[in-house]
Amino acid sequence: MAGARFISRGIDDNSNVANFVESELIVSSEKHLYSYVQIRGSIPLFWEQKQKGLNNIISIKRPENLTKHVFQKHFIDLLVEYDRVQMVNLVKKRNEQEKKLAEALISLLTKSKIPGVQHIWYDFHGETHGDNFHRVNELMERLKEPAS
């Protein structure tokens, strides 16, 4: 699902998310070869975001029971490709619109019980505001824990 970050959102009926990107960092030496793969994409729910005045209004377009199958398939496809998934959710906790989207994600993820998927909600802007960029080290520590 291609599209500008603020236009195309969510997941489609084939379990593809909007704005999906894969980046790989490869480091090699004489004895070792390391690869770190990072993927990003839209929150895998059926949702949209519309501008209303100065505010963005987020609406979830399908209930959990009509989303669960494609949601689970999305993560199963990721697990087949990458073996484990550590999802870092950067949604702002203080923004009620974004928070409701993140809570819907967490609810469906909890009910789906997909082994190998770890969810970390890290409000990047809230945590690193001002001179607190060093707090990103807390996120890095949490990422050292393997996905279950």
Secondary structure, 3 states (H helix, E strand, C coil): CCCCCCCCCCECCCCCECCCEEEEEEEECCCCEEEEEEEECCCCCCEEEEEECCEEEEEECCCHHHHHHHHHHHHHHHHHHHCCEEEEECCCCCCHHHHHHHHHHHHHHHHHCCCCEEEEECCHHHHHCCCCHHHHHHHHHHHCCCCC
